[in-house]
């Protein structure tokens, strides 16, 4: 199961559709607080696909720093819409998403 954290509803919906078309089950939230709530309620994703810049005071990297306290095996792939030097740049294609997920899950 993959948790998608993305504040842009269109990007989030696209990522979820792509992941589901690749055979993954998904949860989706728009911010780090929503993601923290899911983890606190026992949701244990195999992977988190997170935007770096999130609303509500918790960035993707801040969420990633705190998440291992709840699940030490959690893996995270970051998306960023304005840089060409990160793992997964937005907008991304299905094959790029598939490769990033595959690489992160090993």
C-alpha positions as a printed NumPy array, in Angstrom:
array([[  0.   ,   0.   ,   0.   ],
       [  1.241,   3.452,  -0.913],
       [  0.33 ,   6.652,   0.909],
       [  0.254,   9.706,  -1.37 ],
       [  0.732,  13.088,   0.326],
       [  0.079,  15.928,  -2.119],
       [ -1.767,  19.211,  -1.618],
       [ -2.634,  19.744,  -5.291],
       [ -5.81 ,  17.713,  -5.825],
       [ -5.159,  17.2  ,  -9.55 ],
       [ -1.585,  15.967,  -9.033],
       [ -2.712,  13.752,  -6.151],
       [ -5.531,  12.226,  -8.213],
       [ -3.179,  11.619, -11.129],
       [ -0.569,   9.947,  -8.921],
       [ -3.219,   7.765,  -7.298],
       [ -4.661,   6.725, -10.686],
       [ -1.177,   5.89 , -11.979],
       [ -0.291,   3.871,  -8.883],
       [ -3.578,   1.992,  -8.99 ],
       [ -3.034,   1.226, -12.679],
       [  0.31 ,  -0.276, -11.635],
       [ -1.533,  -2.538,  -9.193],
       [ -0.878,  -0.675,  -5.933],
       [ -3.475,   0.041,  -3.27 ],
       [ -3.393,   3.647,  -2.139],
       [ -4.367,   6.052,   0.591],
       [ -4.269,   9.763,  -0.12 ],
       [ -4.059,  12.897,   1.99 ],
       [ -3.417,  16.555,   1.254],
       [ -0.965,  17.357,   4.041],
       [  1.453,  16.024,   6.637],
       [ -1.094,  16.283,   9.435],
       [ -3.448,  13.971,   7.556],
       [ -0.585,  11.544,   6.972],
       [  0.411,  11.613,  10.642],
       [ -3.22 ,  10.919,  11.587],
       [ -3.34 ,   7.87 ,   9.303],
       [ -0.141,   6.474,  10.811],
       [ -1.433,   7.143,  14.327],
       [ -4.575,   5.182,  13.432],
       [ -2.539,   2.149,  12.447],
       [ -2.206,   2.572,   8.685],
       [  1.16 ,   1.034,   7.721],
       [  2.072,   1.951,   4.144],
       [  4.878,   0.122,   2.352],
       [  5.828,   3.441,   0.783],
       [  5.002,   7.131,   1.12 ],
       [  4.98 ,   9.27 ,  -2.026],
       [  5.153,  12.827,  -0.708],
       [  5.399,  16.324,  -2.03 ],
       [  8.302,  18.211,  -0.453],
       [  6.342,  21.415,   0.113],
       [  3.094,  20.81 ,   2.026],
       [  0.57 ,  23.128,   3.682],
       [ -0.22 ,  23.108,   7.369],
       [  3.214,  23.415,   8.91 ],
       [  4.642,  19.942,   8.265],
       [  6.788,  19.591,   5.142],
       [  7.447,  16.307,   3.39 ],
       [ 10.974,  16.085,   4.841],
       [  9.672,  16.876,   8.34 ],
       [  7.093,  14.114,   7.988],
       [  9.831,  11.748,   6.759],
       [ 12.006,  12.602,   9.742],
       [  9.225,  11.802,  12.231],
       [  7.642,   8.806,  10.452],
       [ 10.253,   6.166,  11.443],
       [  9.267,   6.627,  15.098],
       [  5.924,   5.038,  14.169],
       [  7.251,   2.654,  11.509],
       [ 11.026,   2.126,  11.275],
       [ 10.671,   0.33 ,   7.919],
       [  8.803,   3.136,   6.181],
       [ 10.184,   4.174,   2.783],
       [  9.619,   7.585,   1.24 ],
       [  9.854,   9.   ,  -2.284],
       [  9.681,  12.773,  -2.619],
       [  8.065,  14.725,  -5.453],
       [  9.017,  18.296,  -6.21 ],
       [  7.503,  20.508,  -8.854],
       [ 10.245,  23.059,  -9.366],
       [ 13.62 ,  21.351,  -9.392],
       [ 15.421,  18.936, -11.659],
       [ 17.662,  17.5  ,  -8.965],
       [ 15.325,  15.27 ,  -6.952],
       [ 14.036,  11.74 ,  -7.247],
       [ 10.673,  12.397,  -8.84 ],
       [  9.916,  15.72 , -10.47 ],
       [  6.389,  16.888, -11.159],
       [  4.874,  16.59 , -13.649],
       [  5.892,  12.952, -13.962],
       [  4.944,  10.185, -16.308],
       [  3.636,   6.774, -15.336],
       [  6.943,   5.065, -16.155],
       [  8.873,   7.558, -14.   ],
       [  6.498,   6.943, -11.099],
       [  6.77 ,   3.187, -11.593],
       [ 10.581,   3.375, -11.573],
       [ 10.741,   5.55 ,  -8.447],
       [  8.364,   3.215,  -6.581],
       [ 10.266,   0.142,  -7.782],
       [ 13.606,   1.65 ,  -6.715],
       [ 12.292,   2.632,  -3.292],
       [ 10.673,  -0.717,  -2.577],
       [ 13.711,  -2.625,  -3.789]])
